[in-house]
Amino acid sequence: MKTPWSGYRSVLACHIEQYLAAKRALSCRFNTEDRTLRLFDRWLVEQRLSSLEEITGARLDAFLASRPRNNAKSYNGLLGVVRRLFEWLVDQQVIATSPLQADARRETARSQPFLFDSPAIRRLLREAARLPDNPRSRLRGPTYEMIFALIATLGLRVSEAAQLQCGDVDLDRDVLQIRNTKFGKTRLVPFGPRLARRLRIYLALREDHGFSVVSSAPLFSFDGKSAISTNSIRNTFRDHLVPRLGLDVPAGSTGPRVHSLRHSFAVRTLLRWYREGQNPTTRLHHLSTFMGHVNPNATAVYLTITSDLLQEANQRFEAFAPTRTGATS
């Protein structure tokens, strides 16, 4: 049985706590790093290390080996968390040099993400609406339909959709308030009239079935008290919805995930700008703000090149730089 978390207890405990506090003071949530450092702290306790000098390169190699990662990206993520901790300890003059000597693994070419087109999203929402209730999940279909509609239409993170409260929905101004997001910030996300109608219908349905609609009540809940977990959303998407969609996954692409809906939103937005004759370069910071990124570079990661985008980009180029008759190379 897994031992419940009771705080950092290793020889590095106070330093890890100070490190996390320093990062969070800079508006970094650092939740993923916190979970990794808990594993590291637990391992140090199990090794019965009593001084910083005992944390050698060989011991750190042993820790990395104790958390097997077949995927190079996953291994490098684990390594990076440990490396940044020891680099901070050096900066704070707690230790003279970092004992970590392990090298990052070479990452092979990444698979292309799966992108949902509009017909596939409509099928997804129809299948979600058909999900039956069970003894522990009332309004299961309408709830999941609304969750995936928000993620697909507004490009929300799954965690952002899961933590929404009824008070975050402003139907007078047609905006959502996304609170305490990935980088500890809050933003307002506007939505259109069709999504507004969906939200009104969903909120009325909740109220008709006895769910609270006070500001602090979770927007997505099966018992009216606790919010639906992100794992439940991901599992329902993967196990109960994707198999029903009959999706054609291109060779070299990853399988469809909930996050694919957010990725698809970014690509569709860029494609729409091209077709409307707008300059995507000048508007990328708008998309970055809308999606809750700290800068446009983070948003650019989502802008997978598709055949449609290439066609639109080529047409744009030809319109501004037409080939001259008789031109020589």
BELBELCOR-V65342 format. One record per helix or strand of 2 or more residues. SS is the DSSP state (H for helix, E for strand). FROM is the first residue (numbers start at 1). TO is the last residue. If there is no record, write none. Layout:
# BELBELCOR-V65342
SS:FROM:TO, SS:FROM:TO
This chain:
# BELBELCOR-V65342
H:13:24, H:31:46, H:52:54, H:57:66, H:72:91, H:118:129, H:140:154, H:158:162, H:166:168, E:169:170, E:175:178, E:187:190, H:193:208, H:230:245, H:258:275, H:280:291, H:296:300, H:307:320
